[in-house]
Amino acid sequence: MAATAEEGLRVYHQAKPDLIIVDLMMEEVDAGTHFVKELASLGNRAPVYMLSSVGNSMNLATDPGSLGLAGVFQKPIEPEVLLSVLKTKLKRR
C-alpha cells in the first residue's frame, strides 16, 4: 500500500506485485495515470486496475488498455465485485 506515486514505485520495486490497484487521483489530479505510465516504462507485467470516482465516464471516453490498464473500477465498488474480478484475473496469469 502506498499514499503517493513515489512511495508506490518504492513498494513496486520491493514487492514485485502480481496485480496493482491505483487511484486516479493519488496525491494530485491524474497522479495515478502518471504512475501507470511510469510502471509501463519500467516493464511492469502485472495487471493494473484504476479506481476512480469518474470510472464509468472514463471507460466511455478512453480505452483503458491505451493507458496500460487492465480495467477501471467506479467508486464506490462493492467488495464482492472487486474480489470476483481480481480472482478471475489472477487465475489467468
Backbone as XML, in Angstrom:
<?xml version="1.0"?>
<chain id="A" units="angstrom">
  <residue number="1" name="MET">
    <atom name="N" x="0.837" y="-1.166" z="0.000"/>
    <atom name="CA" x="0.000" y="0.000" z="0.000"/>
    <atom name="C" x="0.886" y="1.235" z="0.000"/>
  </residue>
  <residue number="2" name="ALA">
    <atom name="N" x="0.467" y="2.254" z="-0.746"/>
    <atom name="CA" x="1.246" y="3.484" z="-0.840"/>
    <atom name="C" x="0.306" y="4.674" z="-0.982"/>
  </residue>
  <residue number="3" name="ALA">
    <atom name="N" x="0.674" y="5.797" z="-0.393"/>
    <atom name="CA" x="-0.159" y="7.002" z="-0.440"/>
    <atom name="C" x="0.195" y="7.931" z="-1.591"/>
  </residue>
  <residue number="4" name="THR">
    <atom name="N" x="1.407" y="7.793" z="-2.132"/>
    <atom name="CA" x="1.847" y="8.658" z="-3.225"/>
    <atom name="C" x="2.438" y="7.814" z="-4.339"/>
  </residue>
  <residue number="5" name="ALA">
    <atom name="N" x="2.572" y="8.416" z="-5.514"/>
    <atom name="CA" x="3.176" y="7.706" z="-6.643"/>
    <atom name="C" x="4.627" y="7.344" z="-6.332"/>
  </residue>
  <residue number="6" name="GLU">
    <atom name="N" x="5.354" y="8.261" z="-5.721"/>
    <atom name="CA" x="6.757" y="8.000" z="-5.378"/>
    <atom name="C" x="6.875" y="6.806" z="-4.438"/>
  </residue>
  <residue number="7" name="GLU">
    <atom name="N" x="6.030" y="6.782" z="-3.432"/>
    <atom name="CA" x="6.020" y="5.668" z="-2.486"/>
    <atom name="C" x="5.583" y="4.390" z="-3.207"/>
  </residue>
  <residue number="8" name="GLY">
    <atom name="N" x="4.634" y="4.516" z="-4.111"/>
    <atom name="CA" x="4.169" y="3.367" z="-4.885"/>
    <atom name="C" x="5.273" y="2.726" z="-5.700"/>
  </residue>
  <residue number="9" name="LEU">
    <atom name="N" x="6.137" y="3.535" z="-6.286"/>
    <atom name="CA" x="7.267" y="2.998" z="-7.049"/>
    <atom name="C" x="8.239" y="2.253" z="-6.145"/>
  </residue>
  <residue number="10" name="ARG">
    <atom name="N" x="8.460" y="2.771" z="-4.936"/>
    <atom name="CA" x="9.333" y="2.062" z="-3.986"/>
    <atom name="C" x="8.730" y="0.701" z="-3.630"/>
  </residue>
  <residue number="11" name="VAL">
    <atom name="N" x="7.444" y="0.713" z="-3.331"/>
    <atom name="CA" x="6.762" y="-0.536" z="-2.970"/>
    <atom name="C" x="6.781" y="-1.502" z="-4.155"/>
  </residue>
  <residue number="12" name="TYR">
    <atom name="N" x="6.562" y="-0.993" z="-5.355"/>
    <atom name="CA" x="6.577" y="-1.819" z="-6.559"/>
    <atom name="C" x="7.923" y="-2.539" z="-6.696"/>
  </residue>
  <residue number="13" name="HIS">
    <atom name="N" x="9.013" y="-1.822" z="-6.529"/>
    <atom name="CA" x="10.342" y="-2.423" z="-6.656"/>
    <atom name="C" x="10.601" y="-3.467" z="-5.569"/>
  </residue>
  <residue number="14" name="GLN">
    <atom name="N" x="10.095" y="-3.236" z="-4.371"/>
    <atom name="CA" x="10.323" y="-4.154" z="-3.259"/>
    <atom name="C" x="9.423" y="-5.378" z="-3.335"/>
  </residue>
  <residue number="15" name="ALA">
    <atom name="N" x="8.156" y="-5.172" z="-3.646"/>
    <atom name="CA" x="7.166" y="-6.238" z="-3.549"/>
    <atom name="C" x="6.984" y="-7.055" z="-4.820"/>
  </residue>
  <residue number="16" name="LYS">
    <atom name="N" x="7.274" y="-6.470" z="-5.981"/>
    <atom name="CA" x="7.039" y="-7.139" z="-7.264"/>
    <atom name="C" x="5.631" y="-7.766" z="-7.289"/>
  </residue>
  <residue number="17" name="PRO">
    <atom name="N" x="4.591" y="-6.921" z="-7.236"/>
    <atom name="CA" x="3.213" y="-7.402" z="-7.088"/>
    <atom name="C" x="2.693" y="-8.168" z="-8.301"/>
  </residue>
  <residue number="18" name="ASP">
    <atom name="N" x="1.718" y="-9.037" z="-8.040"/>
    <atom name="CA" x="1.045" y="-9.792" z="-9.098"/>
    <atom name="C" x="-0.070" y="-8.981" z="-9.740"/>
  </residue>
  <residue number="19" name="LEU">
    <atom name="N" x="-0.536" y="-7.962" z="-9.046"/>
    <atom name="CA" x="-1.643" y="-7.135" z="-9.505"/>
    <atom name="C" x="-1.554" y="-5.795" z="-8.773"/>
  </residue>
  <residue number="20" name="ILE">
    <atom name="N" x="-1.933" y="-4.713" z="-9.464"/>
    <atom name="CA" x="-1.834" y="-3.382" z="-8.873"/>
    <atom name="C" x="-3.174" y="-2.666" z="-9.014"/>
  </residue>
  <residue number="21" name="ILE">
    <atom name="N" x="-3.622" y="-2.039" z="-7.935"/>
    <atom name="CA" x="-4.806" y="-1.185" z="-7.971"/>
    <atom name="C" x="-4.338" y="0.215" z="-7.605"/>
  </residue>
  <residue number="22" name="VAL">
    <atom name="N" x="-4.646" y="1.174" z="-8.472"/>
    <atom name="CA" x="-4.183" y="2.538" z="-8.264"/>
    <atom name="C" x="-5.367" y="3.498" z="-8.342"/>
  </residue>
  <residue number="23" name="ASP">
    <atom name="N" x="-5.345" y="4.524" z="-7.512"/>
    <atom name="CA" x="-6.384" y="5.546" z="-7.541"/>
    <atom name="C" x="-6.001" y="6.597" z="-8.577"/>
  </residue>
  <residue number="24" name="LEU">
    <atom name="N" x="-6.948" y="7.023" z="-9.375"/>
    <atom name="CA" x="-6.686" y="8.040" z="-10.391"/>
    <atom name="C" x="-6.096" y="9.291" z="-9.767"/>
  </residue>
  <residue number="25" name="MET">
    <atom name="N" x="-6.686" y="9.726" z="-8.660"/>
    <atom name="CA" x="-6.238" y="10.958" z="-8.006"/>
    <atom name="C" x="-5.523" y="10.611" z="-6.715"/>
  </residue>
  <residue number="26" name="MET">
    <atom name="N" x="-4.275" y="10.243" z="-6.835"/>
    <atom name="CA" x="-3.485" y="9.919" z="-5.648"/>
    <atom name="C" x="-3.217" y="11.225" z="-4.893"/>
  </residue>
  <residue number="27" name="GLU">
    <atom name="N" x="-2.009" y="11.718" z="-4.924"/>
    <atom name="CA" x="-1.722" y="12.959" z="-4.213"/>
    <atom name="C" x="-2.147" y="14.197" z="-4.986"/>
  </residue>
  <residue number="28" name="GLU">
    <atom name="N" x="-2.402" y="14.043" z="-6.266"/>
    <atom name="CA" x="-2.880" y="15.159" z="-7.090"/>
    <atom name="C" x="-3.681" y="14.601" z="-8.267"/>
  </residue>
  <residue number="29" name="VAL">
    <atom name="N" x="-4.397" y="15.464" z="-8.965"/>
    <atom name="CA" x="-5.203" y="15.049" z="-10.096"/>
    <atom name="C" x="-4.315" y="14.371" z="-11.135"/>
  </residue>
  <residue number="30" name="ASP">
    <atom name="N" x="-4.756" y="13.239" z="-11.623"/>
    <atom name="CA" x="-4.074" y="12.452" z="-12.658"/>
    <atom name="C" x="-2.753" y="11.819" z="-12.218"/>
  </residue>
  <residue number="31" name="ALA">
    <atom name="N" x="-2.406" y="11.879" z="-10.948"/>
    <atom name="CA" x="-1.168" y="11.243" z="-10.482"/>
    <atom name="C" x="-1.201" y="9.745" z="-10.759"/>
  </residue>
  <residue number="32" name="GLY">
    <atom name="N" x="-2.374" y="9.138" z="-10.662"/>
    <atom name="CA" x="-2.499" y="7.709" z="-10.934"/>
    <atom name="C" x="-2.149" y="7.363" z="-12.371"/>
  </residue>
  <residue number="33" name="THR">
    <atom name="N" x="-2.569" y="8.189" z="-13.313"/>
    <atom name="CA" x="-2.254" y="7.965" z="-14.719"/>
    <atom name="C" x="-0.749" y="8.062" z="-14.955"/>
  </residue>
  <residue number="34" name="HIS">
    <atom name="N" x="-0.120" y="9.046" z="-14.361"/>
    <atom name="CA" x="1.335" y="9.192" z="-14.494"/>
    <atom name="C" x="2.059" y="8.009" z="-13.860"/>
  </residue>
  <residue number="35" name="PHE">
    <atom name="N" x="1.546" y="7.533" z="-12.745"/>
    <atom name="CA" x="2.125" y="6.370" z="-12.065"/>
    <atom name="C" x="2.055" y="5.140" z="-12.967"/>
  </residue>
  <residue number="36" name="VAL">
    <atom name="N" x="0.926" y="4.928" z="-13.617"/>
    <atom name="CA" x="0.750" y="3.786" z="-14.523"/>
    <atom name="C" x="1.737" y="3.873" z="-15.687"/>
  </residue>
  <residue number="37" name="LYS">
    <atom name="N" x="1.927" y="5.064" z="-16.233"/>
    <atom name="CA" x="2.895" y="5.252" z="-17.333"/>
    <atom name="C" x="4.314" y="4.936" z="-16.861"/>
  </residue>
  <residue number="38" name="GLU">
    <atom name="N" x="4.629" y="5.341" z="-15.650"/>
    <atom name="CA" x="5.954" y="5.054" z="-15.097"/>
    <atom name="C" x="6.149" y="3.549" z="-14.919"/>
  </residue>
  <residue number="39" name="LEU">
    <atom name="N" x="5.113" y="2.857" z="-14.449"/>
    <atom name="CA" x="5.193" y="1.397" z="-14.316"/>
    <atom name="C" x="5.465" y="0.751" z="-15.671"/>
  </residue>
  <residue number="40" name="ALA">
    <atom name="N" x="4.771" y="1.225" z="-16.694"/>
    <atom name="CA" x="4.959" y="0.675" z="-18.045"/>
    <atom name="C" x="6.394" y="0.891" z="-18.509"/>
  </residue>
  <residue number="41" name="SER">
    <atom name="N" x="6.953" y="2.061" z="-18.240"/>
    <atom name="CA" x="8.330" y="2.341" z="-18.667"/>
    <atom name="C" x="9.336" y="1.453" z="-17.933"/>
  </residue>
  <residue number="42" name="LEU">
    <atom name="N" x="8.942" y="0.943" z="-16.767"/>
    <atom name="CA" x="9.805" y="0.034" z="-16.002"/>
    <atom name="C" x="9.637" y="-1.421" z="-16.439"/>
  </residue>
  <residue number="43" name="GLY">
    <atom name="N" x="8.723" y="-1.665" z="-17.383"/>
    <atom name="CA" x="8.493" y="-3.021" z="-17.860"/>
    <atom name="C" x="7.514" y="-3.816" z="-17.024"/>
  </residue>
  <residue number="44" name="ASN">
    <atom name="N" x="6.644" y="-3.144" z="-16.282"/>
    <atom name="CA" x="5.658" y="-3.826" z="-15.451"/>
    <atom name="C" x="4.835" y="-4.813" z="-16.269"/>
  </residue>
  <residue number="45" name="ARG">
    <atom name="N" x="4.672" y="-6.027" z="-15.745"/>
    <atom name="CA" x="3.864" y="-7.049" z="-16.409"/>
    <atom name="C" x="2.594" y="-7.375" z="-15.608"/>
  </residue>
  <residue number="46" name="ALA">
    <atom name="N" x="2.484" y="-6.837" z="-14.402"/>
    <atom name="CA" x="1.311" y="-7.096" z="-13.561"/>
    <atom name="C" x="0.125" y="-6.282" z="-14.080"/>
  </residue>
  <residue number="47" name="PRO">
    <atom name="N" x="-1.077" y="-6.873" z="-14.083"/>
    <atom name="CA" x="-2.246" y="-6.092" z="-14.483"/>
    <atom name="C" x="-2.474" y="-4.928" z="-13.528"/>
  </residue>
  <residue number="48" name="VAL">
    <atom name="N" x="-2.857" y="-3.791" z="-14.098"/>
    <atom name="CA" x="-3.094" y="-2.587" z="-13.309"/>
    <atom name="C" x="-4.545" y="-2.168" z="-13.492"/>
  </residue>
  <residue number="49" name="TYR">
    <atom name="N" x="-5.252" y="-2.022" z="-12.383"/>
    <atom name="CA" x="-6.628" y="-1.543" z="-12.379"/>
    <atom name="C" x="-6.653" y="-0.176" z="-11.726"/>
  </residue>
  <residue number="50" name="MET">
    <atom name="N" x="-7.489" y="0.695" z="-12.242"/>
    <atom name="CA" x="-7.608" y="2.025" z="-11.675"/>
    <atom name="C" x="-8.955" y="2.168" z="-10.981"/>
  </residue>
  <residue number="51" name="LEU">
    <atom name="N" x="-8.931" y="2.767" z="-9.790"/>
    <atom name="CA" x="-10.139" y="3.137" z="-9.068"/>
    <atom name="C" x="-10.396" y="4.607" z="-9.348"/>
  </residue>
  <residue number="52" name="SER">
    <atom name="N" x="-11.631" y="4.931" z="-9.665"/>
    <atom name="CA" x="-11.926" y="6.321" z="-9.981"/>
    <atom name="C" x="-13.372" y="6.652" z="-9.672"/>
  </residue>
  <residue number="53" name="SER">
    <atom name="N" x="-13.580" y="7.863" z="-9.192"/>
    <atom name="CA" x="-14.957" y="8.325" z="-8.999"/>
    <atom name="C" x="-15.572" y="8.717" z="-10.327"/>
  </residue>
  <residue number="54" name="VAL">
    <atom name="N" x="-14.746" y="8.790" z="-11.372"/>
    <atom name="CA" x="-15.240" y="9.065" z="-12.727"/>
    <atom name="C" x="-15.077" y="7.836" z="-13.616"/>
  </residue>
  <residue number="55" name="GLY">
    <atom name="N" x="-15.033" y="6.662" z="-13.006"/>
    <atom name="CA" x="-14.767" y="5.411" z="-13.710"/>
    <atom name="C" x="-15.630" y="5.160" z="-14.920"/>
  </residue>
  <residue number="56" name="ASN">
    <atom name="N" x="-16.954" y="5.280" z="-14.792"/>
    <atom name="CA" x="-17.832" y="4.986" z="-15.923"/>
    <atom name="C" x="-17.617" y="5.961" z="-17.068"/>
  </residue>
  <residue number="57" name="SER">
    <atom name="N" x="-17.501" y="7.242" z="-16.775"/>
    <atom name="CA" x="-17.279" y="8.199" z="-17.850"/>
    <atom name="C" x="-15.878" y="8.040" z="-18.429"/>
  </residue>
  <residue number="58" name="MET">
    <atom name="N" x="-14.935" y="7.616" z="-17.603"/>
    <atom name="CA" x="-13.579" y="7.366" z="-18.104"/>
    <atom name="C" x="-13.581" y="6.193" z="-19.077"/>
  </residue>
  <residue number="59" name="ASN">
    <atom name="N" x="-14.331" y="5.135" z="-18.749"/>
    <atom name="CA" x="-14.440" y="3.977" z="-19.634"/>
    <atom name="C" x="-15.063" y="4.364" z="-20.974"/>
  </residue>
  <residue number="60" name="LEU">
    <atom name="N" x="-16.005" y="5.295" z="-20.955"/>
    <atom name="CA" x="-16.669" y="5.712" z="-22.190"/>
    <atom name="C" x="-15.784" y="6.630" z="-23.024"/>
  </residue>
  <residue number="61" name="ALA">
    <atom name="N" x="-14.985" y="7.462" z="-22.370"/>
    <atom name="CA" x="-14.183" y="8.457" z="-23.076"/>
    <atom name="C" x="-12.819" y="7.934" z="-23.524"/>
  </residue>
  <residue number="62" name="THR">
    <atom name="N" x="-12.304" y="6.919" z="-22.846"/>
    <atom name="CA" x="-10.949" y="6.444" z="-23.096"/>
    <atom name="C" x="-10.905" y="4.933" z="-23.056"/>
  </residue>
  <residue number="63" name="ASP">
    <atom name="N" x="-10.084" y="4.335" z="-23.902"/>
    <atom name="CA" x="-9.842" y="2.907" z="-23.853"/>
    <atom name="C" x="-8.839" y="2.649" z="-22.726"/>
  </residue>
  <residue number="64" name="PRO">
    <atom name="N" x="-9.261" y="1.960" z="-21.649"/>
    <atom name="CA" x="-8.338" y="1.723" z="-20.540"/>
    <atom name="C" x="-7.039" y="1.046" z="-20.981"/>
  </residue>
  <residue number="65" name="GLY">
    <atom name="N" x="-7.127" y="0.170" z="-21.971"/>
    <atom name="CA" x="-5.932" y="-0.511" z="-22.464"/>
    <atom name="C" x="-4.910" y="0.446" z="-23.040"/>
  </residue>
  <residue number="66" name="SER">
    <atom name="N" x="-5.373" y="1.536" z="-23.636"/>
    <atom name="CA" x="-4.442" y="2.517" z="-24.208"/>
    <atom name="C" x="-3.657" y="3.242" z="-23.116"/>
  </residue>
  <residue number="67" name="LEU">
    <atom name="N" x="-4.167" y="3.216" z="-21.900"/>
    <atom name="CA" x="-3.467" y="3.813" z="-20.765"/>
    <atom name="C" x="-2.604" y="2.786" z="-20.025"/>
  </residue>
  <residue number="68" name="GLY">
    <atom name="N" x="-2.625" y="1.543" z="-20.491"/>
    <atom name="CA" x="-1.874" y="0.486" z="-19.821"/>
    <atom name="C" x="-2.636" y="-0.150" z="-18.686"/>
  </residue>
  <residue number="69" name="LEU">
    <atom name="N" x="-3.959" y="-0.006" z="-18.716"/>
    <atom name="CA" x="-4.803" y="-0.536" z="-17.642"/>
    <atom name="C" x="-5.508" y="-1.817" z="-18.063"/>
  </residue>
  <residue number="70" name="ALA">
    <atom name="N" x="-5.670" y="-2.716" z="-17.103"/>
    <atom name="CA" x="-6.473" y="-3.911" z="-17.328"/>
    <atom name="C" x="-7.952" y="-3.576" z="-17.187"/>
  </residue>
  <residue number="71" name="GLY">
    <atom name="N" x="-8.260" y="-2.471" z="-16.501"/>
    <atom name="CA" x="-9.642" y="-2.047" z="-16.322"/>
    <atom name="C" x="-9.743" y="-0.877" z="-15.367"/>
  </residue>
  <residue number="72" name="VAL">
    <atom name="N" x="-10.958" y="-0.338" z="-15.281"/>
    <atom name="CA" x="-11.249" y="0.787" z="-14.391"/>
    <atom name="C" x="-12.448" y="0.420" z="-13.540"/>
  </residue>
  <residue number="73" name="PHE">
    <atom name="N" x="-12.337" y="0.628" z="-12.248"/>
    <atom name="CA" x="-13.443" y="0.394" z="-11.330"/>
    <atom name="C" x="-14.020" y="1.733" z="-10.895"/>
  </residue>
  <residue number="74" name="GLN">
    <atom name="N" x="-15.334" y="1.821" z="-10.902"/>
    <atom name="CA" x="-16.046" y="3.013" z="-10.437"/>
    <atom name="C" x="-16.183" y="2.948" z="-8.921"/>
  </residue>
  <residue number="75" name="LYS">
    <atom name="N" x="-15.804" y="4.035" z="-8.234"/>
    <atom name="CA" x="-16.010" y="4.118" z="-6.782"/>
    <atom name="C" x="-17.428" y="4.586" z="-6.511"/>
  </residue>
  <residue number="76" name="PRO">
    <atom name="N" x="-18.051" y="4.141" z="-5.480"/>
    <atom name="CA" x="-17.619" y="3.041" z="-4.624"/>
    <atom name="C" x="-17.891" y="1.706" z="-5.316"/>
  </residue>
  <residue number="77" name="ILE">
    <atom name="N" x="-17.046" y="0.742" z="-5.058"/>
    <atom name="CA" x="-17.209" y="-0.584" z="-5.655"/>
    <atom name="C" x="-17.585" y="-1.574" z="-4.562"/>
  </residue>
  <residue number="78" name="GLU">
    <atom name="N" x="-18.483" y="-2.451" z="-4.915"/>
    <atom name="CA" x="-18.882" y="-3.499" z="-3.968"/>
    <atom name="C" x="-17.707" y="-4.461" z="-3.782"/>
  </residue>
  <residue number="79" name="PRO">
    <atom name="N" x="-17.348" y="-4.781" z="-2.550"/>
    <atom name="CA" x="-16.214" y="-5.680" z="-2.309"/>
    <atom name="C" x="-16.327" y="-7.018" z="-3.044"/>
  </residue>
  <residue number="80" name="GLU">
    <atom name="N" x="-17.537" y="-7.563" z="-3.135"/>
    <atom name="CA" x="-17.720" y="-8.848" z="-3.807"/>
    <atom name="C" x="-17.382" y="-8.750" z="-5.293"/>
  </residue>
  <residue number="81" name="VAL">
    <atom name="N" x="-17.758" y="-7.639" z="-5.911"/>
    <atom name="CA" x="-17.463" y="-7.429" z="-7.331"/>
    <atom name="C" x="-15.956" y="-7.305" z="-7.526"/>
  </residue>
  <residue number="82" name="LEU">
    <atom name="N" x="-15.318" y="-6.509" z="-6.704"/>
    <atom name="CA" x="-13.875" y="-6.320" z="-6.796"/>
    <atom name="C" x="-13.151" y="-7.661" z="-6.641"/>
  </residue>
  <residue number="83" name="LEU">
    <atom name="N" x="-13.483" y="-8.400" z="-5.618"/>
    <atom name="CA" x="-12.824" y="-9.685" z="-5.379"/>
    <atom name="C" x="-13.066" y="-10.674" z="-6.511"/>
  </residue>
  <residue number="84" name="SER">
    <atom name="N" x="-14.261" y="-10.704" z="-7.047"/>
    <atom name="CA" x="-14.579" y="-11.616" z="-8.143"/>
    <atom name="C" x="-13.728" y="-11.323" z="-9.378"/>
  </residue>
  <residue number="85" name="VAL">
    <atom name="N" x="-13.652" y="-10.053" z="-9.754"/>
    <atom name="CA" x="-12.857" y="-9.663" z="-10.928"/>
    <atom name="C" x="-11.384" y="-9.979" z="-10.704"/>
  </residue>
  <residue number="86" name="LEU">
    <atom name="N" x="-10.876" y="-9.640" z="-9.543"/>
    <atom name="CA" x="-9.455" y="-9.846" z="-9.276"/>
    <atom name="C" x="-9.095" y="-11.331" z="-9.208"/>
  </residue>
  <residue number="87" name="LYS">
    <atom name="N" x="-9.947" y="-12.142" z="-8.609"/>
    <atom name="CA" x="-9.698" y="-13.588" z="-8.564"/>
    <atom name="C" x="-9.658" y="-14.163" z="-9.970"/>
  </residue>
  <residue number="88" name="THR">
    <atom name="N" x="-10.591" y="-13.742" z="-10.811"/>
    <atom name="CA" x="-10.633" y="-14.215" z="-12.187"/>
    <atom name="C" x="-9.353" y="-13.824" z="-12.927"/>
  </residue>
  <residue number="89" name="LYS">
    <atom name="N" x="-8.941" y="-12.586" z="-12.781"/>
    <atom name="CA" x="-7.752" y="-12.088" z="-13.471"/>
    <atom name="C" x="-6.502" y="-12.816" z="-12.995"/>
  </residue>
  <residue number="90" name="LEU">
    <atom name="N" x="-6.372" y="-13.041" z="-11.710"/>
    <atom name="CA" x="-5.189" y="-13.696" z="-11.182"/>
    <atom name="C" x="-5.124" y="-15.171" z="-11.576"/>
  </residue>
  <residue number="91" name="LYS">
    <atom name="N" x="-6.266" y="-15.821" z="-11.751"/>
    <atom name="CA" x="-6.280" y="-17.222" z="-12.185"/>
    <atom name="C" x="-5.749" y="-17.373" z="-13.602"/>
  </residue>
  <residue number="92" name="ARG">
    <atom name="N" x="-5.936" y="-16.348" z="-14.439"/>
    <atom name="CA" x="-5.493" y="-16.397" z="-15.830"/>
    <atom name="C" x="-3.994" y="-16.231" z="-15.974"/>
  </residue>
  <residue number="93" name="ARG">
    <atom name="N" x="-3.342" y="-15.758" z="-14.954"/>
    <atom name="CA" x="-1.891" y="-15.492" z="-15.042"/>
    <atom name="C" x="-1.081" y="-16.731" z="-14.785"/>
  </residue>
</chain>
